[in-house]
Each structure stands twice: as structure tokens, then as C-alpha cells.
Amino acid sequence: MTSAPWEYLTEFYDRLEAEMVKAALEAEGIPLILSQEAAGSLYPVTFGELARIEAFVSAENLERARAWLAEYERGREQE
């Protein structure tokens, strides 16, 4: 990993999507940390604050991750 500070990238409300984005970014060489309230990870919560999953990347990868995420979101809009 890196010793650079972690920066907020985005949030998800779907664990599967969050894990897919994490895998895709890590395949591009961009480590990603997912963070969720403990209760939200223990129980199948799909709405509200407990369902929120925050994604963080290192400061040095923030711009690359934002560019990748923008492309990903454009692709989702076209579906």
C-alpha cells in the first residue's frame, strides 16, 4: 500500500457495486478502501445511512480514480 493520506472518492449504497468498482480500480493499480458503519455491514441494509459505503483512495491516485469513476458513470448512464 501507500503511506499517502486517504481521500474521499465517492459513496455507494450497493455492496456488490462497491466491490466491483474496488476490483476494477485495483486492476488499474489504484488501491481503494471501502468503509461502512458496522451495523450496515452486519445486517442486509439497503437504504439510509447504514447502507452507505464510502470509498477512499490515496491522495496520489485521486485524480486517476476520479477520471475512471467519471467514465464508469457515463457508461452506466448509457445503459
N, C-alpha and C positions, 0 to 999 in steps of 0.2 A: 504494500500500500504506500501511501504518500504521507508525509508529515505536514502537508499544507492544510490550512483550515478548510472545513467543510462548509459549503454554501448551499442554500435552499435552491432547488431547481423547480419543483412542481409538486402537486399532490394528486393522489388518486383516491377513488372510492371503490375500487375493484382490485382485490388482491391479485387475481390472475393477470390483469393488465399490468399492474405494478411489477410483477415478477417477469413478465415478458419484456417490458421496457428495460428492466435491470439487466436481463440476459443480453439483450441487443446492444446496450451501451457497453457492457463489459466485453462483448465481442469486438467492439471498436476500440478497446483499450481504455475505456472510461469507467473507473470503479464508481459504483453507486451504493449508497446506504439508504435502506428503507426504514422508516420509523413510524410506529403506530402505538396508540395507547394500549397498555397491557390488556385491558378488558376487551378491546376490539380485536385483538389477536387470539383471544381465548374463545370468544363466542362469535357465531356467524352473523355479525352486524353488517348490514349493507347500506345504512343511511346514517346521517348525523355525524357528530364529531367523533364518535367511537369508530366509525368506519374509515375515517380519514387516514391515509397513509402518506406521509411526507417523504420526498426523495431529495437526497443531498449528494452533491459531487464535490470534489476538491476544487478549490478556487482556481487552480491552474487549468482545470478541464471545463470550467463553467461555460465559456463561450462555445466550445465544441459541442457540449451537451445541449445547450440551448438551440444551436443550429440543427442538431439531429432531431430534437423534440419538435421543432417547428415543421420540419419535413414530415415527420411521423403524423403530426396533427393535420397537415394538409392532405396526406393520404387518407386519413380517416374521414375527412370531410367529403372526399370524392367518392367514398363507398356508398 
